[in-house]
Amino acid sequence: MTLYKKTFENFEKSFIGFSTLAVIGQSCLGAAAAMFILSNGTSILQMVQLSIIVLICMLVNTSILAQMSHKLVFNLIITSVLSSAFLIFLNNFTL
């Protein structure tokens, strides 16, 4: 069994608890990404990055509150975490 399938099965069993943790965790990670983006200035590139990360984090929170399918919520959480981590890395070490 793959890591993705096993993690998704655990997520699906305790959807309410994991959703609560996901809202808190990805919101904090998204806020940290926004802080690193804005620490490099307010040019067009930073505003585009900020818009992208805000949109992704809002999509996760909206999908959880709208009680969309568990698989969609799980995939959006993964997307949010990866994109936030990527933008933190990008703005902290390269830009």
Secondary structure, DSSP 8 states (H G I E B T S, - for coil): --HHHHHHHHHHHTHHHHHHHHHHHHHHHHHHHHHHHHTT--SHHHHHHHHHHHHHHHHHHHHHHTT--HHHHHHHHHHHHHHHHHHHHIIIII-
